[in-house]
C-alpha cells in the first residue's frame, strides 16, 4: 500500500516541540566567535533631506568599536529596482540613506558594538540633521506629483500596466445594470514570528559565509552578492531554521549587505537581529492597492463586462511589490466567463515602507476585487450572490483554458467547488436563519459571505521546458537515505513530504530519510519556497530522482545477481531487487550502496504554472450597537489536485484562512499624515490568534493537474486568497438590510459602527 495520500505525522515537530529550533540569532559556530553586533540608526521622519550625520558621540560610548554612514559604504553599488524595463530605473537607493530619507525606519547609519546590550544606548547618540519635507502618504497625493520623492525622475509613478487612456468607453453599453465602487485592499505587515537577522564571517580565502533567514538560499546568495558587488561564487549562504516568512524573506535586504560589509571592513564576524519595532516599520509590507471595480450585466445575473483599475502603493523604493499589479491583472476575471473585461494599473511611490510579496502576492488582490464586484452586482439586481456566481463560472475543463489576460488555466471545475461549499455549509438553512433574525429585530446581525477563486501557483521562468527544481537522493549502506532539495522549508513540512515520496519509491522508512537544504555550497541551485511551488516542483524532483536511482541500482543488482535487468523487479516493501519468479534470489537496495555511492541528482521541469481553485463561505455576527464582528464559521473547498499528506495540507489551509480572515476585519498598517507609522508594535497591529477563530470546516475536492506526475497544485496560499473576500462579504451582507453596500477592510468595530450610523442617518 502506498504511503502517499495518508496522514503521516510531521517528522519535524518533535525537535521544535522539545529542544526548539535553531534560528539565525541562535547560531553557534566557530566562525562567528567574537562577533561584533550591528545596530541600525533609522530615520524618525518620513521625508527629509539629510544635512549631515555625526557619529562622534556614539564612537565615544562604551563598547562601540565603529560607526558608519552612507559615505563610508560608497564602494557598494546602488540598488536598482527589480524587473528592469518594468519599474522606473531612476528610483534607486543605497544600502544606507544618502542625501535623503524617504520613509520612517530607513537606515541612515550603523553602530557596531562589542556586546549586544551596548547598541541601543549608543544609537541614540548619533546626531542626524534632518531638513523635513512634506510626506506623501496617500494615493491622491502621490498621483498629484506635487511633492516628489525623486525630483530627478519628475514623477511619483514607478510603473504603468496598460494604457488607462485606451479603456473602452462602450464596455458597458449592452448592460441592463452597472455598478461601480472604489475599494481599498489595505497595506498589511507580514509579521513573522522570527524577525530579520544576519550573521557574517569572511574566511582567509576571501569568501563570505552568511547565515540569513530566507525562503531560498540560492536567491539570497545572488541578491547578497549583487548588493556587495562581488561574484556569487565568493558568497556562501546558510539557512538556519526560519520562523515564518510569508513572502517577505526572499532574496537579500540592504541590512544583510551592511552586516557582511561591516564584517569585512573590521576583519571580524558580525551579526544583527532586528527588534519587533524595526520589523514592523522596515521589513517589506504587502497588499496596498486602491481598486476601482465596475461591473455590469443583465438582470438575470449574467455578467457582461468588468473593469478593474488599480493604483498600487510601492512604498518609498520600488521592490517586488511594485510589480505585483502584473499578477493582479493576469487574474482579473478569476474563475468567471466574462465576455468583456479590461484592467489597468499604476504603481506610485509614497513615503512609507517599501512593498514586497505577501502570501498570495497579487492574486489575493485580484480575487478580492472580482468577489466584491460580484456581490455589488448581485445587490444591484436584487439576486442571491450564490446564484450570480454559479451563472457566471466557467464550465468544467480538463484541457488548458487561455483567458483574455494571458493566464493558461490547467484544469478546473469551479461550479462543483461552489456547490460543495454551499452544501457543506447548509446555505439555504443559513439564509432562513438570517431572515428570521432580521424579522425579529435581532441587534446581532448575521452575515453570509461567499468567494470563488482561482489562483496561479508554481510560477517561474525555469528552463526551456518551464519552471524547474532539482533534487538529489542518496541511499546509504546503513539503510538510511539523504535528500538534497532546492526548496527551502520554513513550516511547510518538506522533511515529511519529501521523505514520503522517497519512501514510496525506495521502501526506506520515512524516519530513516534525512532532508537537507539551504546551503549554497551543498546545493548551489534551487528555486526556494514561495508562490506555492514546492511540492509540484521540488516534490516531483524528489520522486523523479528516486525513480532514476532505482534504475541505476537495477543495473548494479543485475551484476550482483548475474541476471538480466529486465528480469528484475523492485519490491518496495522489502526495499530489494528480486529475480522474477524467484524472490529468494534478491539483493537489498542498501547492499548496492556499499562499494560505490548510490545517488542521483535530477532536475524536474514543469510545462507551466498550475491554477488551484475553490470556494469559501464565511458566517459572521455583527453587533449593530458596537460594530464588533465575530467570525462564527468558515467553510471552504480548496482544490489543489492530489493531496499527498492531508495533515500537512489542512495545516496550510488553516493558516491561510486565519491570515486571510485577519486582513478582512483586523489587520492594517496605518500612517498619519506626516508619514509616522501608528502600528509599530503588536499592541497597535493586532492579528488573529486561535481564540478569535472558529474550527474551520474543510470540504474535500481533488481535480488533478497533468503538469506533474503527482497531479498536485499549490496549497500554501489558497486560504489567504479565498477567506479575505468571503469574510468581508459576510460583514457587508450582515448589514445589507440597513442599506449598506460596502465597508472597506479591515471591518474594525469603529469602521463598522460608523457605517451603521451613516446608514441610519445619525451623527
N, C-alpha and C positions, 0 to 999 in steps of 0.2 A: 504493500500500500504506500502510495506517495505521501510524503510529509507536506507537500505543497497544498495550500488551502486550509491548513489546520491551525489551531490556536496554540502555537508554541510560545511559551513564556520567554520574555526577553532575557537573553543571557547577559546583557549589560547591567541589569538592575541591581544584582547583589552587591557589586562593588560600589555603586553610587549610594545604596542604602546602608552600607556598613562603613567602610573606610572613607568613602566620599571620592569625588573627582579630584583630579589634579589640573587646576586651571593655570593660566599664564602667571598669575600672581603667586601661585604655589610652587612653581617650578624650582627645583633644586638641582643644579648642575655645576660641576666643577668649572665649567667655562664662564659661569656667572659669579664666581666667587669674588667678593669685594665690590660688587656692582654699585655704581652711583645711582641716585634716584633723581628722576627728571620731573619737573613741575612746570606747567604752562601758565603764564600770566595771560589772562584772557580779557578782552575788551568788555567794559561795563556799559558801553554805549553802542547803539545800533549803527550809527553812520557818522564818521568823523574823519578829518584829516589828522594825521599824526605829525605833531610838531617836533617831537623828539622822545627818545626813550632813555632814561637814566637808570642804570643798574648798579651804580657805585655803592649805594647804601645796602643793597642786597648782598653785594660781594663782601661786605664787611660783617655780615651776620654770621652767627655761629654755625659751623658745619657747611657753609656754602663754599663750593670749590670752583664754580664757574657760573657765569650768566651770559646769555647770548641774545642778540636781536637779529632782525632780518638782515642787517648789514653784514653780520658775521657769517651768515649762511648764503651769501650771494653766489657762492660757487655752485649751488644746487639749481637745476633747471626750473624754469617757470612751469606751472601746471596748466596745461591746456584743457579746455572742455573735452569730454569724451565724444566719440562718434563724429570724427572730423567730417565736415561738409554738411552736417545736420544742425549743429549748435554754433552760435556765434563765436568765431575763433578769437575775437578780440577780448572776450571776457575771461581773462587769465587771472591767476593768483600765484602767490608764493607759499612756501610751507609755513612762513610766518608773515603777518601783515606788514606791508611796506608802503608807506605814503598814505594809506587809507585803511580804515576798518569798515566792514560792511554788514556786520551783524554782532549782536551781543554773544560773547563766547568765542569770537575769533581769536586765535592765539597771536600774541604780539611779541612775547619774549619768553625765554626759558631760564629757569633757575635749576642748578644741579647741586645736590647736597650729598653728604656722606651717609646720612641716615634719613629714613623716610619721614620721621616726625619733624625734621627741621625745615621742610619745604614750605609748609603753609604760612608760617610767620615770615619767612624770607620773601615770598612772593609779594606780600603787602608792601614791601619796601621799594619795589620797582616803581619808579615815577614816570608816567606816560603823559605827555602833553596832548590832549585831545581838543581839536577845534570842531565842535559838534555841528553836524549838518542835519537838515530835516530828514526824518525817517520816511521810508516808503514801505508801508505795511500791507495795504490792501490792493486789490486788482485794479480799481479805478485809478488810484494814484500811480501805479506802475505804468498803466497804459497811457496815461496823460503825458508822460515824459517830461513833466515839469521839473522833477528832481531826478537826475540821472545818477545811477550807481557807477557807470563807466562813461565819464564825459567824453573820452576819446572815441568811444563807439557811437555816441549820439543817439542811442535808444536804449530802452529797457527790455526790448523784445529780444529774447535769446533764440527763438526759433519759430517758424511758421510751418504748419502742416496743412496743406491745401490752401486754396485761394478763397477767402471769405467774399471777395467781390464777384466770384463766379457761381455763387449759390443760385439755385433755380428759383426764380421768383414765382413760378407757376407750379411749384411742387405740390401744393395743397389744393389746386383748383378743382379737383374731382371729389373732394371730401365733403360729406354732409356735416361733419363736426370736426373742429380743430381746437386744440388747447395747447397752451404754451406756458412754461414756467422756468424761471432761473433758480437753480438749486445749488447747494453747496455740498461738496464732498470734502469734509474738513481735514485739515492737517492733523496728523497723529504722530506719536512717538513710538518707535519700536520697543523701547524699554525692556531689553533682555535682562535676565537675572544677572548675568555677568556683564559688566561694563567693558569698554575697550581697554586694551592693555598691550604692552610690548616689552620684550627683553632682547637685548642685542649684545653680541660679542664678536669681535674680529679676531681671526686666527693669524698665526705667524705667516700663513700662506697668502694673506690678504683677502681671504674670503670672509663674508659675513654670515653668521648664524643668527637667525631671528626667530624668536618664539612669539607668535601672534595668534590670538583667537580669530578664526576666519571660517569662510564657507568653501574654501578651495585653496590649498597651499600653493598650487601652481600659478593660479591667477594672482595671488598675493605676492608671490615671488616676482612675477612680471611687473606688477604695479610698484613694488618697493624698489626694484632695480631702476625703473623709469624715473621715480622720484629722486633717487640718489645719483642718477646719471652714470650708472655702472652696468657692465654686461650682466645678463641674467645668470650666467654660469658662475659669477662671483658671489651669488646670493643663495643661501640655503634657508628655507622656511620650514619650521617645525610647528605643527598644530597640536597644542595640548588639548585637554578636554575643553569644550566650548559651551558656555552656559547660555545658549539661545542666540539667535541672530536675526531671523525673520527678514532676511534680505539685506540687512544693514552692515554685514561684516564681509561682503565681497571685496576683493582687492585690498589695497593698502591706502591708509589715510595719511595726510601730511604729518600728523603726530608720530606715526610709526617711522617715517623717514627721519624725523628730527631725533628720535631716540637713537637710531642707528648712527646718525651723523655725530651726535654727542659722544657715543662710544668710540668712534673712530678718531674724533678730534682729541679726546682726552686720553686715549690709549688704555681705556679701562671699560669693562662692561657697564651697561646702563639699563635701567628698567623704569617702567611707568605703568600706573594703573589709575584710570580716571575715577573721580568721585561720581556719585549719582547726579549731583547738580551739573557737573560737566557733561555727563552723558545726555541729560535731557535738553541741554542748550547747544551741544556741539556735535553729537552724533547725528547723522542724516535723519530727517523726518520723512514721512510718507504721505501719500494721497495729495490733498491740496489742489483740488480742481473746482472752478466755478463752471457749472454746466447749464446751458440753456437748451431745454428739450422742447421740441414742437412735434406734435403727433396728430394725425388726422385720419379719418376713415368714414366708413358707413355706419349708420345707426344700428345695423345688425351685428356690430362688433368687429367687422373686418377692417384691419388697419391697412391703409393705402400708402401712407407717406410718413416719414420720420426724419427729423433733422436734429443733429447734435452739434452744438457749438461750445467749444471748450476754451477756457483760459487756465493754463497750468502755472502754478507757482513753482519757480525753480529755487527760491531762496536766493542767497547772496551770490552763489557761484554755481554755474550750470554743471550739474553732475548727472548721474543716470536718470534721476527723477525728472529732469528737464526734458528728456526724450520719450518719456512714457506715454504721452498722448499718441504716439505711433501705435502702441498696442491697444489703447482705448479705441482709437478709430478703427483698427482692424476688427475689433469685436463689437462694433456699433450695433448691428442688428440682433446680436445674441442668437437665441435658438429660433428666431421667428422668420417667416417668409413674408417680407415686406417688399412690395413691388418697387417702391421708390424710396431711397434713403440716401442721405448725404451727411458728411461730417467734416468739420474743420477745427483747427486748434491753433492757439498761440501760446507760447511759453514766455513768461516775463520774470525778470529778476526783482527781488524785493530785499529789504534789509532784515532778513530773517535767516535762520539756519538753513543751509543747503538741503535739497530734497534728494532722496535716493530711492532705492527699491524697498517696498514693504509688502509683506505677504500677499501675493497676488499681482502686485506691480503693474498697474494699468488695466488689468482685466476686471478687478472688482469695480473700478470706476465706470467701466462700460456697462456692467450689469446693473449697478445702482441707477444709472441714467435711464436705461430702457425699462427697468422694472418700475421706477417711479412714473415714467411716461405711460406705461400700460395701466397703472392704477388711475392716473389722472384722466386717461381716455375713458376708462370704464365708468368713472364718476360723471364724466361729461355726458355720456349717452345713457346713464342710468342702468348699467348692465353689471352683472356679477363679475368681479375681476378674474375668477377662475374660468368662467366661460369665455371671456375675452382672450385669455391666454390660449386656451385649447383651440379656439377658432383660428389662431394665427401661427401656431407652432408648425415648424417644418415637418413633413411626413417622415416616417422611419426610412433610413437608408443604410445600406451596407457597403456601398461604393462611395468613395470620397465625393463630397459636395463642395463646390467652389462658390464662395459668396461674392457679392459685388465689391467687397472691400479686400479681396485677395486671400482671405483665410480659406484653407482647404480642410474642412471638417472630415475626419476619417470615417467614423461610424456614429450613428445617433438614433435614438428613439425617444424623443423629447416628450411626446404626449403620454406615453406609458409612464414615464417618471412622474409627470404631473398627476396622473390618475392614481398612481400608487400612493403618493404622499397625501392626496385628498382622502383616499380610503383609509389609510393608516391613522389619520388624524380624526376621522369621523366628521368630515367637513359639513355635511348637511346638519348634523346634530349641533355642531358649534354655531352655525348660523341661527338655528332655532333658539339656542340658549341666549345668543346675543339679542335677538328680537324680544324675547321675554324680559330680559333685564332692562332693555330700553323702555319697554312698555310700562314696567313697574317703577320707572324713575330712579333706578339704582345710581347712586353717585359714583360708584366704582364702574367705570365704563369698560366693556370688554371689546378688544380689537383682534381681528384675524388678518394676518398679512401673508401674502404669497410672494414667491420669487422663483422664476425658472431661469436657468443659466446654462451657458456652455462656455468653457474656458480653454485656453491653449497651454499645453504643458510639453516639456521636453524640447524646448526651442534650442537653437544653436546653429552656427554655420557648419561646424563639423568638417568632414572631408567631402570628397566628390559625391558620396552616397547620402550625405545628410549628417545629422547630429551623431557624435561618436562618444564612446568611452572605452577605456582599457581595463583589463583585469589580468592578474597573474594568479594561477593556482599551482601550489606545490604540495605533493604528498611526501611525507617523511617516513623513514623506516620504522619509527616507533608507533606508527598508527595514527599520527596526528596530521593535520594539514594546515597550510597557511594561505591566506588570500591577500593579495595586494590590490587595492582599488583606487581609482582616480576620483571617486566620490569622497565626500567629507562629512561624515555623520556628526550631528550635534543634537541628538534627541530622536532621530527618525528610526532607530532600531536596525541599522545596517548590519551590525555584527550578528544579529539573529537571522535576519532575512538572507544575507549573503551566505551564511553557513547552511541555512535550509536548502538553498539552491545547490550548493556544492554537495551537501549530504545526499540529496536526492539523486545525484548522478554518480557519486563515488562510493556511497554506502558507508561513509565515515560518520560517526555520530556528531551531532551539532556541537556538543560540548567539547569535542576534540579539535574543533576548527577555530583558528585564530584569524582575526581580520586586522590588517594594518593599513594605515592611510596617513595622509598629512605630513609627509616628509619628502621634500623635493629631491633629496639625494637618493632616496629609496624608490620613489615613484615620481620621475621627472615630469610626466604628462598626466593631465586629468582635467576634467571639466567642473569638478566640485559639486556642491549640492545647492540647488536653487532652481526655481521655476518648475518644481515638482518633477524633476528629470531622473532622479537617482535609480529607481527600480527599473524603469523601462530602458535605460541606457546602461547604468552600472550593473544592475542585476542581470540583465541579458548578457553582458560581457562575462560575468562570472559563470553563468550557465554554459555559455559558449566555450569558455576556457576549460571547464570541467569535461565537457564532451570531447574537446580536442585532446585533452590529456588522456582520456580513455583510449583514444585511437593510437596515441604514441605508445601507451602501455600495452596495447594489444600486440604490437609487433614484438615487444620485449617478451611478452607472455608466450607468444608463438615460438620464439627461440628457446625459452626455458622449457616448454612442454614438447618441443620438437613436433609442432603441429602447424597446420596452415592457419593464418589469421582468420580466414573465412570460416573455419570450423570452431572458432572460439565464441563463447557468449559470456558477457559480463553479468555476474549475479550480484545485484546491488545489495541484497540482504546479507550476503557473505563478504561483500567487497572483494570479490575474487573472480578471476577468469576460469572458466570451465570448458573442457572439451565437450562439444555437443554429443550427447548420448553417453558420456562417461564423466559424470560430475565428480567422481573421485580423482580424476586427473585434473588438478586445479592448481592455481598459484595465486596467493593473496596479492592485492594491489601493493601493499607495503613492501613485500619482498622485491618487487620490481624497482623500488627506490633505493635499494641497498648499495648497488655497485655504481650507480650513476644517478645524479639528481633527476627527479621526475617532476618536471614543471613545464608549464605552458603560459606564455603571455599572448594575449589576443586583443583585438580591437573590434568592438561591435559597432556597426553603423546602422542607423535607422533611416528609412526613406523620408522622414519628415516628422513634424510635431504631431502630437495626439490631442484630442479635444474631449476631455471628460465633461459630463453634464449632470444636471439633476434639478430637483425642485425642493424648496424649503417652505415650511409653513410655521409661522410663529403665532402664539396666542399671548396677549398681554392684558393686564388690568391697569387702567389709568384712573387715579383718584382725581376726579374733576374739581375737588376743592383745594387740593395741594399741588397737583401736577405730577405727582410721583408715579413712575412707571414700574410695574413689577412684571417680570418675564415669567409666565406660567408654564408654557410648553414650547418646545421646538421639535418639529417632526421633519425629518429630511430623507430624501433619496439622493445619494451621491454615487453616480455610476462612473467608476474608474476602471472598467474592464475586470479582468480576473483579479481576485483578491488573494494574494499569496499567504498572508497571515492576518486573519480577521481582527485579532487582538491589536496588532500594530495599526492597521487601517482605521479601526474605530477610535484609537487614541488620537490619530491625526485629525479625524473628523471632529472629535470632541474639542480639541484645542482650537481648531479653525472656527468652529461655531461660536465658542466663547469669545474669541478675538473679534469676530465679525459683529456679534451682538453688542460687544462693548463699544464699538465705534458708533453703533446706532443710537445708543442712549446714554453714553457716559464719557468717552474719551474725546479730548480736543486740546491741541496745543494753542494757547491764546497769547497774543501780544497786545500791549496797549498802543496808543497812537504814536508813542515815541520809540516803538520797537523793543520795549522791555518785555521779556518773557514773564508771563504771570503763572506759568505752570511748570516751574523748575524744580519741584520736589514731588514726591508721591503723596504729600498732603494736598497738593493742588492738582495733580494729574492722577486721578483715580482710574483703576481698571477693575474688571470683574474678577472676583475670586469664586471659589466653589460654593460659597454661601449665598451668592446672588443669582445663581443659575439653577434651573430645574435639571432633573435627569433627562438627557436628550434621548429622543426616540428615533432610532436609526432603522429605516427600512432598507432592504437589500435589493440590488439590481446590478447585473453584470452584462454589459454589452462589450464584447471583446474587440480589440483592435487587431488589424493584420500587420501593424508596423513593427512588431517584435514577436518573437516566438512564444513569449509568456502571455500575450494578449492583454498586457497591463497598460493602464494610463496613469497619470499622476493623481495623487490624492491629497498632497500636503497643503494645498491652498483652497480646496473646494469649499470647506466650511466657512472660510472668511469671505468667500465670494457670494454665496447664497444667503447667508444669515443676515448680513447687514441690511439689504433692502427688504427682506422678509420682516425683520423686526421694525424697521422704520415704517413700512406699510401698515403693520399692525397698529402702531401708535396712531397713525393718521386715521385708520379705519375705526378705531375706538371712538374718535371724536367727529366722525363724518356726519352723524345726526345733528351736530351743532353747526354744520355748515363749513367745517374746516376741511380744506382740500390738501394742505401741505404744511409740514413742520420740518424745518431743516435739522440735520443731525449736528450734534447729539441732542436727542429729545430729553434734555435735562428737565427736572421739575420746574425750574424757572421759565424755560422756554415754552414748555407745555402749558403752564399756568397762564403765561402771557397770551398765548394763542387762544385759550379758552376765554379769557377776559375780553380780548378783542372781538371774538365771535359773539359774545353776549352784549357787546356794546358798552361795557363798563370801563372805567379808568383803571 
